[in-house]
């Protein structure tokens, strides 16, 4: 893991965007696994300043909340459309998304895993850091899921939106599994935001544990870890 400390969020966003653009120039049709949330928003905005670079890039949505519909403004689908697809002018034929509340969750997970297995591995995977050290919706647990799956979400993951807990079952999401994250050619790991000091400490203990999913990134040969100094 290559670790770079940046002075602030803007610097982190600019640095991350350059890393992506450098890779796209080498492989214009690369397969890009897109995270949502506050961490990558600035990076996507920087990428949009050079949107012509992304005229062949393919985008896969990393995860999606259960309970709320795709049309909900807080869905990952809405975020991806607003911050990635529309600014970068990515058409439907170069985007692969999914519904977290389909008629058959198992079938939707199988469909997504088949696509990843057929078209992957990902060339770039963008990851943020959860307050409990989760990556995507791979939460701390006794064991981690290797493949695309339905994940029960931790209270710290859903605390920002009460609507996520108002369904008939515990809050959940669908997400890419650890195997496909770790098989990605290049991972860009963004650490920014408040309340993550304990998660950061766990990672830098360099003890790989399923209770700290982000610690598995130490086993990957090509991780760019960018740290906003204001998050420390």
C-alpha positions in Angstrom: 0.0 0.0 0.0 1.4 3.3 -1.1 0.3 6.0 1.4 0.1 9.7 0.5 -0.9 12.4 2.9 -2.7 15.4 1.5 -3.3 18.8 3.2 -7.0 18.9 2.7 -10.0 17.4 0.9 -9.5 19.4 -2.2 -5.9 18.2 -2.6 -7.0 14.7 -2.0 -9.7 15.0 -4.7 -7.3 16.5 -7.2 -4.6 13.8 -6.6 -7.1 11.0 -6.8 -8.6 12.4 -10.1 -5.1 12.5 -11.6 -4.5 8.9 -10.7 -7.7 7.9 -12.5 -7.0 10.0 -15.5 -3.4 8.6 -15.8 -4.9 5.1 -15.9 -7.6 6.0 -18.4 -5.0 7.4 -20.8 -3.3 4.0 -20.7 -6.6 2.0 -21.2 -9.5 4.1 -22.5 -12.2 1.4 -22.0 -11.1 0.5 -18.5 -13.7 -1.1 -16.1 -14.3 1.4 -13.2 -16.0 0.3 -10.0 -17.5 3.5 -8.6 -18.0 4.2 -4.9 -20.5 6.7 -3.6 -20.6 9.0 -0.5 -18.7 12.1 0.5 -15.2 10.7 0.0 -15.1 10.5 -3.8 -17.5 13.4 -4.7 -14.6 15.9 -5.1 -12.6 13.4 -7.2 -15.6 12.9 -9.6 -15.9 16.7 -9.9 -12.2 17.0 -10.8 -12.6 14.2 -13.4 -15.5 16.0 -15.0 -13.2 18.9 -15.9 -11.6 16.5 -18.4 -14.7 14.5 -19.4 -13.6 13.8 -22.9 -11.0 11.4 -21.5 -13.9 9.1 -20.4 -15.5 8.5 -23.7 -14.9 4.8 -23.5 -14.7 4.1 -19.8 -17.1 1.5 -18.4 -18.7 2.1 -15.0 -20.0 -0.5 -12.5 -21.9 0.6 -9.4 -20.2 -0.8 -6.3 -23.1 -1.0 -3.9 -26.7 0.0 -3.2 -28.9 0.6 -0.2 -31.8 -1.8 0.4 -35.2 -0.6 1.6 -35.2 2.7 -0.3 -36.1 2.7 -4.1 -33.5 3.5 -6.8 -35.4 6.8 -7.4 -34.8 8.0 -3.8 -32.5 11.0 -3.7 -30.3 9.2 -1.1 -29.9 6.0 -3.2 -26.5 5.1 -4.6 -28.1 5.1 -8.1 -29.1 8.7 -7.7 -25.6 9.6 -6.5 -24.0 7.8 -9.4 -26.2 9.6 -12.0 -25.6 13.0 -10.4 -21.8 12.8 -9.8 -20.6 10.2 -12.4 -22.8 9.4 -15.3 -24.1 12.8 -16.1 -20.9 14.9 -15.6 -18.8 12.3 -17.4 -21.4 11.7 -20.1 -21.4 8.0 -19.6 -24.3 6.4 -21.6 -26.5 3.6 -20.4 -24.6 1.0 -22.5 -21.4 1.7 -20.6 -23.0 1.6 -17.1 -23.9 -1.5 -15.1 -26.1 -0.9 -12.1 -28.5 -3.0 -10.1 -31.6 -2.9 -7.9 -31.2 -3.7 -4.3 -34.9 -4.7 -4.0 -35.5 -6.8 -7.0 -38.1 -9.6 -7.3 -35.2 -12.0 -6.5 -32.2 -10.8 -4.6 -30.4 -14.0 -5.2 -30.9 -13.7 -9.0 -29.7 -10.1 -9.0 -26.5 -11.0 -7.1 -25.9 -13.9 -9.5 -26.4 -11.6 -12.5 -23.9 -9.0 -11.1 -21.4 -11.7 -10.2 -21.6 -13.2 -13.7 -21.0 -9.8 -15.2 -17.9 -9.2 -13.0 -16.6 -12.7 -13.7 -17.1 -12.3 -17.5 -15.9 -8.7 -17.9 -13.5 -8.3 -14.9 -11.4 -8.0 -13.1 -12.0 -4.3 -12.4 -9.2 -2.0 -13.6 -9.9 0.6 -10.9 -11.9 0.3 -7.8 -12.6 3.4 -5.7 -12.9 2.8 -2.0 -13.9 5.0 0.9 -13.5 4.1 4.6 -16.4 3.5 6.9 -16.3 4.6 10.5 -16.1 0.9 11.5 -13.5 0.2 8.8 -15.9 -1.3 6.3 -15.2 -1.1 2.6 -18.2 -1.1 0.2 -20.8 -2.8 2.4 -18.4 -5.4 3.6 -18.9 -4.9 7.3 -16.8 -6.2 10.2 -17.9 -9.8 10.8 -16.6 -13.3 11.7 -16.1 -13.9 8.0 -16.3 -11.8 4.8 -18.1 -12.6 1.6 -16.0 -13.2 -1.5 -18.7 -12.6 -4.1 -21.4 -10.1 -4.9 -23.9 -10.4 -2.0 -26.6 -9.1 0.2 -25.1 -7.5 3.3 -26.7 -6.6 6.6 -25.6 -3.1 7.5 -24.1 -2.0 10.8 -25.8 0.8 12.8 -22.9 3.1 12.2 -23.3 2.7 8.4 -27.0 3.6 8.3 -27.1 6.3 11.0 -27.2 9.2 8.5 -30.6 8.2 7.1 -33.4 6.8 9.3 -35.3 5.7 6.2 -32.8 2.9 5.7 -34.1 1.2 8.9 -37.8 1.5 8.2 -38.3 -1.7 6.2 -39.7 -5.1 7.2 -36.2 -6.5 7.8 -32.9 -5.3 9.1 -31.2 -2.6 7.0 -29.2 -4.2 4.1 -27.4 -3.4 0.9 -26.1 -5.3 -2.1 -22.4 -5.0 -2.8 -19.3 -6.2 -4.5 -17.5 -8.9 -2.5 -14.0 -8.9 -1.2 -12.6 -11.3 -3.8 -13.5 -9.0 -6.6 -12.2 -5.9 -4.7 -8.9 -7.6 -4.1 -8.6 -8.8 -7.7 -8.8 -5.2 -9.0 -5.8 -4.1 -10.9 -5.5 -0.8 -9.0 -7.3 0.3 -5.9 -7.6 4.0 -4.9 -8.5 4.2 -1.2 -9.7 7.5 0.0 -9.5 8.3 3.7 -11.3 11.6 4.6 -14.0 12.8 6.9 -14.6 13.0 10.6 -15.0 10.2 13.1 -12.7 7.7 11.5 -9.7 7.9 13.8 -10.3 4.5 15.3 -10.7 2.8 11.9 -7.5 4.5 10.7 -5.7 3.2 13.8 -6.9 -0.3 13.2 -5.6 -0.2 9.6 -2.2 1.1 10.5 -1.8 -1.6 13.1 -1.3 -3.8 10.0 -3.1 -6.7 11.5 -5.3 -8.3 8.9 -8.7 -9.2 10.4 -12.2 -9.7 9.3 -13.2 -7.3 12.0 -11.4 -4.6 10.0 -12.3 -5.3 6.4 -10.1 -2.5 5.1 -7.0 -4.2 6.6 -7.2 -6.7 3.8 -6.0 -4.0 1.4 -2.5 -4.6 2.9 -2.5 -7.9 0.8 -3.1 -6.1 -2.5 -0.1 -5.2 -4.6 -1.3 -1.9 -6.0 -3.2 0.3 -3.6 -2.9 4.1 -3.6 -4.1 5.2 -0.1 -4.8 8.9 0.0 -5.2 10.4 3.5 -6.7 13.8 4.1 -4.7 15.1 7.1 -7.8 16.7 8.5 -9.3 13.2 9.1 -6.5 12.2 11.5 
